[in-house]
Amino acid sequence: MTEDEFVASFEDGSLPEDCLRHRDHVRLAWIYLRREPAPEALRRFTEGLRRFAAAKGKAGLYHETITWAYLLLINERMERFGRERSFEDFAAANPDLLLWRPSVLASYYTEETLSSEFARRTFVLPDRIVPAQAARAGGRQDPQGARPAL
């Protein structure tokens, strides 16, 4: 299926549910980000996911924090790796983004946060930071390793 066919069938709801697994979500976000500035890609992707989930009778599966966080991570990696590269090259360079379990988001969020109803309906900023990120950011790690000290 071409990129155009994939996006069109996703947006019109004709894409079979089993054709939208985690890797397909990542590919779809990658396509939107190649075609649109990040804010527009985020809008189209989130609206499309909500519509798709509702059309399949699973509106409750949509998760705002997971959706936004993955799209923003994909955007960052595309910027670092090069937006002109193929999805296959992107996937090969970013295997952590393609794993659903364990999720790359475990480095950024506690399970408690991601499992909350609040994070499901509203984007929540990360509540965990890994030591290497804190060092790059110039922050000191707090004793629980959750946030850099200011």
Rosetta blueprint (number, residue, H / E / L):
1 M L
2 T L
3 E H
4 D H
5 E H
6 F H
7 V H
8 A H
9 S H
10 F H
11 E H
12 D L
13 G L
14 S L
15 L L
16 P L
17 E H
18 D H
19 C H
20 L L
21 R L
22 H H
23 R H
24 D H
25 H H
26 V H
27 R H
28 L H
29 A H
30 W H
31 I H
32 Y H
33 L H
34 R H
35 R H
36 E L
37 P L
38 A H
39 P H
40 E H
41 A H
42 L H
43 R H
44 R H
45 F H
46 T H
47 E H
48 G H
49 L H
50 R H
51 R H
52 F H
53 A H
54 A H
55 A H
56 K L
57 G L
58 K L
59 A H
60 G H
61 L H
62 Y L
63 H L
64 E H
65 T H
66 I H
67 T H
68 W H
69 A H
70 Y H
71 L H
72 L H
73 L H
74 I H
75 N H
76 E H
77 R H
78 M H
79 E H
80 R H
81 F H
82 G L
83 R L
84 E L
85 R L
86 S L
87 F H
88 E H
89 D H
90 F H
91 A H
92 A H
93 A H
94 N L
95 P H
96 D H
97 L H
98 L H
99 L L
100 W L
101 R L
102 P L
103 S L
104 V H
105 L H
106 A H
107 S H
108 Y L
109 Y L
110 T L
111 E H
112 E H
113 T H
114 L H
115 S L
116 S L
117 E H
118 F H
119 A H
120 R H
121 R H
122 T L
123 F L
124 V L
125 L L
126 P L
127 D L
128 R L
129 I L
130 V L
131 P H
132 A H
133 Q H
134 A H
135 A H
136 R H
137 A H
138 G L
139 G L
140 R E
141 Q E
142 D L
143 P L
144 Q L
145 G L
146 A L
147 R L
148 P E
149 A E
150 L L
